[in-house]
Amino acid sequence: MTIHGSVTVVENVGSSLVQNFQQPPAYHLESAVPATRVLSVDAVRRQPSLLLRAQQERIDFVGRTAELQRLHDWCKAEGPASVLLLHGQGGQGKSRLAAQFAAESRRNEWTVLQARHGLDQASTAALVDTPMDLVASPGSQGLLCVVDYAERWSRQDLIAFLNDCTSQRGKVRVLLIARPASRWWQSVHQHNRNLGIPDDRMGLSPLTAEIDRASLFHHARGHFANALGVPPAGTSGPGVDLSGAGFSTVLAVHMAALAEVDAARLGKQAPRNRSDISEYLLGREYEHWEKLQEGGRVTIPPTVFAQTVFTATLTGALSYEDGVRALTRAAIESNEHHGQVLKDHALVYPSGRPSTVLEPLYPDPLGEDFIALLLPDTAAETSPFADSWAIKAPDRLLLGTERSPGLDAAPWTRRTLITLIETAQRWEHVSSGHLEPLLTSHPELVQRAGSAALTALVRIPWLPLEVLDAFEAKLPFRDAEVDAASAEIACHLAPYRLARADDVAHASIHAGLAMRMDNAGRFAEAVEAIDRALPLQAELVGRDPAHLPQLARYLDWAGIMYSRTGQEARALDATQRAVDHYRTLIAAGRTTFRRQLGYALANLGARSIAPEERLAAAQEAVDIARELTGDNPTLDDVELSGSLANLGLALQDLGRHDEALTVLRESASIRRLQAARRFGYYAPHLHSALTALAEQLTAMGHPLEALETIRENISVLTTLAQTNPEAFGRHLAAAKAALRSLERSGQPPSQLLEPLTD
């Protein structure tokens, strides 16, 4: 049992863990890829952006030969289960490649399913109530599950889905599609490795590296001309300079081609740069809304249509009831009943299911451009679509209004945050005017975007480092959903912080980075950071003994980090020095450090020292903890249970099994009470206590109680491993192996019951 002390505060996790643990599976599966919507020439002339949707497949699939071959080779490879991440920036053609691969796989007699997160209500196929019933069809080659927007799933839900998929019989392949392949993927990869599931990732480089941009443009222009019913433009070059960074994606080149063909058809001047192209295509949406209102097809004016599309692009498709709530929260400026607004919107942006409304504007980058253009830019020429209503609309959706206060469980919160962060990467005024205020005033809300989106903050070129610095400082010390992002942000900020800080602060910056790395499972980097902190802090103590408490604290942390990386001699030395420093402080009359001494002694009791020395350290830690807890053994800032656990293990090593069992039962009882109160904080410690108790029960010949204890431990670990597979995946596997062994023989191998060391 390792004890960090009061610093191990897992904020904002407990309630979500309990809530998710009690909810039904947070995903659904569809038995087919959505059918292509048949579009007439008149339809695409009215609304040209329809031609850009990946599922329309209006342009022949070209290139990506090597990528397709690799996907097919992955499917054919030996082994029952495998996971592959397909990643690349928005507009690069990930969804189109996945659709082509899925279609070819069906022709090759694979059963192909598409998974959507439970909060993603945009679905075009019948839902299957029992996901475990979805298996490969009889006689098929295997089961291929496709997950788009995988980075938008919570880690807990994504891992639960992977567990369900890989537990199916036969050949199973899971294709994850995401924009980034950052630390969120490392977490999933670690989970797969813990369970022995092969995985890999495939970055999608720009197709413009395989086929030159002019060729892509000409190819797309010909298909768009045919779709719009106009003569092909011949071999003339594009009217826009495609060499800039704005045209590095397939989608951007296609948008340019579509705008040129449509403008020529209407006798208009074609737009010449990336932002003007988006503005042109979105202007055509406005014209369509105007004609619908003039013809009496809809009741709402274009301004309200724009506000509704803006809202839908931020929230994603919702149920009817949630759609009404979203429009109410956004405070769209319409006298019409919101139900009528939703009907008008669905006429132009229909959902594949009658039970959902507010279908977003696709493709995603075009929708993000629409958000940016509707938000006024005070530092540049305002777009013709800018609407002062939009300035506070994201805040109203996320925070609520007086008439419609914010709701913690709003189903659109995560998607809205992710969309804002993605948009801010390409539009500076979205970052400065809308994302930055949220980061500053509501950091706890922004955390709900999850690690993948928060990691993207470091890629926003105009986000001031001082804003990111203040935001990172408000992130919880530990939260499994954002630990990976917290470490990435802290690493990104370290040079900035060190450059601005004086010598006194340098040690704390390195130590803080070490703890972020440790929480994220980046243990080697944690050691590097703490090794930079310790000599700096020791130098400060040499100048002024007032810095000694912080040195003792860092040494205690260092002992934990060294132990994690197998450096037991260094771990013992650091922990012993921490104990010695705390004793020095207490001897000087600073008795408030008895609590910290207890933490360090408890950690010393877990080091590689003689059993008698471990017993003495653990017993002293227990005595201090009992003194400080008084009549309340479950106090948060005193580690009585952890100290008892280490005492029990020391007694166990000395062969004093009856005494060991007594204190281990007490330790587990305290942890149960604490976990019932704050599951997210105490569940890891409850697991450790249950592991030690189960091992002792087994050793003493109490198999029935041991079985129940292991089952309880598995229940706790199932939730923890879904949230943080790096830390808990192998412990869950070990507990299940111990259970199987005990059920078969009554005596599980002791090595299967691994105590938690973090």
N, C-alpha and C positions, 0 to 999 in steps of 0.2 A: 504494500500500500504506500503510494507516494503522496506526500502532502505539500501543496504549494502554500497553504495558509489562506488568508483572507483574499489573496489576489485571484483565486480561482472562482471568479463569479461568472456563471454561465447565464448572462442576462438574456431576457426575451426568448428563451428557448423552452422553458418548462411547459408553459401553456400550449405552445404549438405542438410539442412532442406528444403530450397527452391527447390533444385534440386529434392529431393525425393518426395516432395509434388506435383511436376508437372509431375512426371513420371507415367507410367501405373503401375498396380499391379506388385510387384517385386517377383512373384512366379508363378509357373504353377503346374498343377495337372495331374496325370496320372491315367487312368481308370483301370489299372491293375499293379500288381507287375511284374517286368521284368521276362520274361520267362527264365527258366533254359537252358543254352547252352548245347546241347548234345555233350559229349566228348567221343571220342574213346579211346581205350587202347593206341594206338600209340600216340595220342595227349597228354595224360597225362604223358606218358613216356618221351616225348620230353620236356614237360614243367610241372613238378610235382606241381608247385605252384598253378596251376588252381584248384587243389583239395581243396585248403584252402578257396576258396571264399564261403562266407555264402550262396549265392544264388544257389550254386551247390548242397548243401544239400546231399553230398556224404556219410555223416555219419548220421546214424539214430539219431533223436532228443532224447536225454536222459535227465532225471532229470527235474528240474525247475517245478515240479508239483505244488508246492504252488504258484509260481509266475504266472503260466498259470491260475490257478483257480482264483487268485486275479484279473487278467486282465478280465476274463470272468464275474466275479462278478461286476466289474466296469462297464462293458458294460450293464449288466442287471439292474443296479440300476435305481431307479426312477429319473426323471428329464430330461428335454430336451437336455441340453448341459453339457459336463464335459471335463476336460483336465487332463491328467496324464503324468507325466515325468518319463521315464525309463532311469536311468543313471547308469554308471559304467565305469571302466577304459577300455581302448582299448583292444580288444581281449577277453573280458569277455563273449561274446556271446549275446550282446544286439540285434544285427541285426537278428541273427538266431532265438532268442526268438520272436522277433516282427514278423518275417516271419511265424513262426509256428502259432502264435496267429492270424495273418491275414488270413492264410489258414483255420484255424478252424472257424474263424468268417464268412468267405464266406460260408462254409458248413452250418453254422447256419443262413444263409440268411441275412447277413449284406452286404451292399454295401461298398467295401473297396477301398480307393483312397490313392495314395502316392503323397505327396507334395514335390516339389523341389524349392529351391531358384532360382530367376530369373537369377542369375549369374552361377548357376550350370547347365551346358548345357549337362551333361551326363544323357540322358534319353533314355529309351528303349520302350516307348509307345507313341502313338500319343498324341500331346499336345492339350489341350482344350483351345481355345482362350478366352472364357468367363467363368472364374472360377465359377461365381454365377450360371451358368447353371448346375453345377455338384451337383446334389442332390441325395438323396437315391432313388434307383430304386423302381418303384411301387411294393408294396407288400413286400418290404424288412423290416427287423427289425429296420434298422436305417443306419446312415452314419458313417463309421469309417475312419478318416484321419490319416495317418502315416507320421511323419516328422522325417527323420533321419538327423543327424548332426544339430540339432536344435540350438546348441550353436554357430554355425557359421553364423547364420542369424543375420542381424542387428536387434536390438530391435524394431525399427520402423517397419520393414518389417514383423517380426514375429507377432507383435501385430495386424498389419493390417490383416494378414492371420487369426489369431484367431477371430478377429471381423467378418470377412466374414463367417467363419465356423459356429460360434455360432449364427449368424443371420438367418441361414437356419431353415426351419420348420422341425418339427419332431425330432427324437432322433439323436443327433450328439455327437460323441466321438472323441477327438483329442489326439493321442498318440505321444508325443514328445520323441525323443531318443537323448541322448547326453552323452558325457564323463563326464563332471563335472556337479554338481548341486550347483553352487556357487551363487554369487550375481546376475548374469544374471537371474537366475530362480526366485530369490526374487522379481525382477522387474516384471517379467511376473505374478507371484503369486499376487502381489499387484494390477496389472491391472485386473486380474480375480476377485479379491475380490471387487474392486470398482464397477464392473459390475454385481456382484452377481453370477458369474460363478463358480461352485464347481471345485476344482482341488486338486490334491494330487501328491505325488512323490513316486517312488519305486526304492530304490537302489538295484542294482544287486550285491549280494555278490559273491565271487568266487565259481564256481561250485565245485571246489576242496574241499570246506567245506561240500558239500552234497555227493559227490562221490570222493573217494580217487584218487589221481593222477595216481597211477599205473593202476587202473581200467579204467580210461579215456584213458590212453595210450594204453592198450590192446585192448579196444573197437575200437579206431581209427586205430590202426595198422592192425587189421583184415580187416576193410573196405578199407584201402589204399592198402593192399595187393591184395584184390579182384579187385580194380579199376586198378591196375598196372599189373594185370594178372600174379601174382606170388603166390606160395603156402603160406598159412598163416604161421606165425613164431611160432605158438604153444604157450605154456604158459611160455616161458622163460621171465625173467624180462627185463625191459628196460635197454639198455646199457648206459643210461645217468642218473645221479643223479637228480631226479625231486624234491628234497626237498628244493632247493633254491628259493629265491624270484623271480628269473627270470622265474619260471614256475608256477606262481600263477594264470595265466589265462588259459582258455580252449585253446585258440589259441596257446599259447606257448607249451602246452603239445601235441597238434595236430602236430605242426611243428616238434617236436622231433620225433614223431611216423613216420611221412612222411619221414623225412630224414633217419631214420633207415631202413625203408622198401626199399627206393630207393637205398641207399648205398649197402644194401645186394644184391639187384638185379644186381647191376653193379660190385659187388665184391670189393667195396671200404670200407675203414674204416669209420664207422659212427661218426659224430661229437659228442663231449662230453659235450659241454656247450652251453648256450643260444646264444652267439654271433657267435660261430662256426656253429651252426645250421643255422642261417640266412645266414652266409657266404656260407655255402654249397648249400642251396636252390637257392641263387642268382647266385652262380657259375653255377648251372644247367641252369639258364636263359642265361648266357653267351654262354654256349655250344650250346644251341638252336640257338642263333643268328649266331654263327660261321657256323653251318651246313646249315642254310638258305642261307648264303652268298656263301658258297662253292658249294651249289646246284644251284646257280643262281636264287634263289627265291627272294632275295633282293639285292639291290646294295650297301647299306651302310655297312661298317665294324662294328664289335662288339663295338669298342670304340665309334663310333658315335651313335650306337644303345643305348649304356649306357647313353650317354649324353642326348639323346632324352627322354629316360625313366626317367632320373633324372628330366628333365624339366617338363615332363608330371605329375610326382608325386607332384611337387611343384605347378603347375598351375591348375591341374584338367582339365577335358575335356573342350574344347573350340570350337567355330566355326572355320571353315577353315581359314578365314581371320585372326582371332586372334591367331590361331595356328601358322601361318606363322610369325606373329609379335613376338610371344613368342620365336620361334626358332631364329629369327633375334636378339632379345634382349639378349638371352642367348649366342649368338655367338657360336653355335655348330660348330665343326671343320669338315665341310663337303663341298666338292666341288659340291655336288649334289644340284639341286634346292630344296628348302625347301618343295615344294609340293611333290617331290618324297620321301623325308625323311618321310613325314607324311604318305604317302601310305605304305612305308615299315614298319613303326611303327604299322599302323593299321592292317597289316597282322597278327601280333603277339598279339596285344592288341586291338581287334576290339571294336568299340563303337556300341551300339544298334541302333544308329541313323546315317544315312549317312551324316547328316549335322554337325556332331561333329567329332573332332579329338583329339589326345593326351589323350586317356584313361589312367588313372593312373595305377600304379602297385598296385594291391590289394593282400591281405587285408592291411589295413592302416599300422599296425605296421611293416609289411614286407617292405612296401614302405619307411617308415621312416628309417628302418635299411639300406636300399639301399642308401638313401641320406647320411647317416652317413658314410657308408663304402666307398662311392665314394669321400668324402671329406677327404683329407689327415690329419692324426693326427700326429702332430710334437712331441707330448709328449709320444707316444707309438709306438709299432710296426705297421707300416702302412699296411692296408689291401691290398690284391692283386688287388682290384678294384680301388684303389685310383688314381685319375686323377687330375693333377694340373689345368686342365681346370675348374674343379668344384669349386676351391677356391673362385673365384669371380663371379661364375654363379648366386648365389642368389642375389648378389648386382646388377648384370646387369639386372636381371629380375625386380627388384624392383626400381632401380634408373636409368636404361638405360645406353646407351653408347654414344660415340660421334656420331656414325653413326645412332644410334636409341635412341634418348634421351628419358628420362623417361616421361611417360604420367600419369597425375593425375588419369585418368579414366581407367587405365589398369584393365581389368576384373579379373585378377588373383591375384591382390595385397593382398587382404584379406586372401585368401586361402594360398598363399605362406607364409605369416607371421604366420598364425596359424600352418601350417605344420612345420615350423622351430621351433616354440616354443614347439610343442609336441615332436619333435625329440630331442630337447635339454634337455628334462626331463630325457631321458635315455642315452644320449651320451654326455659326458662332453666336448669333443673337438668341438662339434657343438655349444655348449653354449659359450665356451671361444673364439673360432676362428671366429664365424659368427654371433651369436645373440648379444653378448656383444658389438661388434663394431657398430651394427645397433642401439642398445639402446643408445650408447654414442654419435654417430655422427648424427643420424637421428631419434630422438625421435618422431618427428611429424609424420613420416612415420609409425613407429611401432604402434602408436595409432590406426591406421586403422584396426588393428586386432580385435578390439572390446573388451568389458569388459570381456567376458568369457575367451578369450585367454590371456589377460593381467593379469587377476587374477591368471592364471597358472604360471606366473613368480615367484610367491612366493613359488611354489612347486619345483623349479629347485634347487637341493641341492648344486650345485657348482657355482651358480650365485653369484658373490661377492656382499655383501650388499652395498659396496660403489658405485658399478655400478647401482644397483637398486635405491639407494638414489639419485644419480644424475639424473636418468631417471624420478623418481617421481617429482623431483623439476621442471622439464620441462613440466610436464603434464599441460594442461590448467586448470585454476582455476575452470572452469565449462564447461562440455561438456557431454550432456546426454548419449552419446554413451560410455563414459569411466568413468563416475562419480563413478559407483559401484566399478570398478577396482581400481581407484585412492584411494578410501577409504580403500579398502582391503590392498593395498600396503603400504599406510601410516600407517595403524594399525600394519602391519608386521614390519615396519621399526622403529616404535616408541621406543622400547627398545634399539635398536642399536644407534639411534640418541641421546637418553637421556644419554646413557653410555659415549658417546664421547663428549658431549656438556658441557660447563661450566654452572654455575647457571644462568647467564644472558640469555642463550639461552633456558633454560628449559620451560619458560612460552610460548615462541613463538612456540616451538614444540607442546605443548599441544593445543595451540590456532589454529595452522595450522591443526592439526588432527581434532579439533572440526569442522572447516569449511568443511573439506573433508567429515566428517560424516554427516553434515547438508546437503550438496549438494546431498549426496547419499540417503537421506531420513531416515538415522539412527539417529533420533532426540534424543532419550534417550542417546545414546552414545555421541552425540555431547554435550549434557548438562554435562555429566560426564567429558569430556575433558576440556570444558571451565571452569568448576568448579575447575579443577586442575590448570588451567592457571592463573585465577584471583588472588588468594592469592600470588602466586609467583611473579606476576607482581607488585602487591601492595607492596610487600617487597622490590622490586628493587626501586620503587619510594621513599620508605622511606629512602633508602640509597643514592639515587641520583634522584632529581626531573626531570632530563633530560628524564627519562623513562615514564613520565606522558602521553605524546601523545599516546603511545602504550596501556597504561592502558585504556584510554578513548575509544580507538578503540575496545579493547576486551570487554569492558562494553556494547558498542553499539551492538556488535555481540551477547553478552550474552542475552541482552534484546530480540532480535529476537528469539533466541533458547528457552528461557524460555516461550515466548509467544506461540511458536509452541507446547510445551508440556503442555499447560494449566496453567502455573505458572504465572498468570497475576501480582500478587503482586511483585514477584521477577523481572518480566520483567519491570514493571514501575520503580522500584528502580534502576535497572541497567541502564536503558535508561536515567533517570533523573541525575544520577551520571555522565554519559558520557557527557550530556549537561553541567553540572556544571564544569567539568574539561576543556571542550573546552572554556567555558567562561573565566575561569582562565587563560588559555594560551593566549587568545586574549587580555585580560586586561593587560597582561605582554608585549604586543607589538607584539605577534606572530600572526599577522593577516592572515597568510596563512592558518590558521585552520578554517577560516570562512566557507569554503566549507564543512569540516567535521562537523562543528556545524550545518550546514543546514541539513545534513543527519540525525544527531541525533535528531534535532527538528522535522523533518518530521516523524521519527519513534515515537517520543513522542506524536505526534498528532494522532497516531494510538493506543495509549495505553488506558487503562480503567481509564480515568480521567473525570472530569466535562466537559461538552460541551464547556463552556467558556474558560477553560484552553486548551482544544484541539484546539479551534479556534485560540487562541493566539499563540500557538506553531506552528501550521500549517501556519498561516499568516506570522510569522517571517521567517519560512523556505522558503516561496514563495518570500518574499522580498529579502532574501539573494541570492536565485537562480536567480531572475530577474537581480539583480545587477551583478552577475557573468556571466550570459549568454549574456547580452547586446542585440545586434540585432540578435543573433542566438539562439533561444529557444531550438534547438535540440542538443546542445552541449552534447557530450558523458559523460563528467566528472562532469556535474552539473544536479541535478535531479529536474528540474523545473516541469516536468509533474507529477512526483510522489508527489511532494509537493502540487501542485494544486489539485490532487486527494484527498489528505487528508484534504485540506482546504474545498473542496466541501462537503466531508462527514461531517465535523464539522458544516458547514453551514446548511446542511440538518438536522442534529440533533437539531439545534436551530430553525427549521421551516423557515429558510430563503431560500426558494426553488428556487426562480428566480435567486438569486446570485449563489446558488449551481449549477444550471443547466449551467450557463454561464462558470464557472470555470471548470466544468467537461467536457463540450464540448471542451474547450481549451486544457485540459489535453489529451483527446482522439485524437484531431487533431495533437498534437505534437507526440504522440506515433505512429500514422499512418505514419508520415513522417520518424520517426526513424526506424520503422519496415520495411519500404520500402527500407531503406538503409542497415540495418543489422537485418535481420529477426530473426536469432537465438538468438541474444542478447536481442532484444526488444520485441519479441512476448509475453513472459510472462507478461511484463508490459503493453503491448497493451491489453491483455486479462483483466487485472485488471481494466484498464481505461474504457474499454467497459462495463464491468460488472457494475461498479459504474454508468456509464452514462445510461445504460438500466434501472436500478432500479429507477433512478431519473425521467427519461422520463415516466415510468409507473406510478409512484406516482403522477406526474403532469398531467396525462391524455393525453399523446401523444403516443397512442398505435402503430400507424403505424411506427413512427420513432423508437420506442422501439423494434418492430419486426425486423426491418432492422438491428438494432444494435446487437440484440441477434444472428441473423443469421451470421453476420460478426464475432461475438465472437465464434460461433460454428465452423466456418471455421478455425479460428486460433487455437482453442483448439483441433480440430481433428488432426492437425499436431503435436501439442505439446504432446498430450496424447499418440500418437504412439511412440514418442521418449522417453518420461518420464512419464509413467503411474502413478508412485507413487505420483508425484506432481500434475498432471493435469487430471487424469482419473475421479476423483469425480467431478471436476469442469465441465468437458465435460458433464457428466451425469446430473448435475444440470442445465446447460444451456439448454440442450435438454428438460428437464422437464419443465423449465420455458417457453420455446417456445411453447410446447404443451398446457400448461395452458393458455397462453396468446391467442393462436389461438382459444381455446375453449370459454374462458370467457372474454377475454380482460383485465384481471387483474391477473397476476401470483402471487402466494404467494411470499412475499419478501424473505423468507428464502431459496427459491430455487436458488436465485442469490447469490452464495457464492463468496465474493471477494477473490482474491488470496492473501495469507499471506506469501508467500515465494518468 
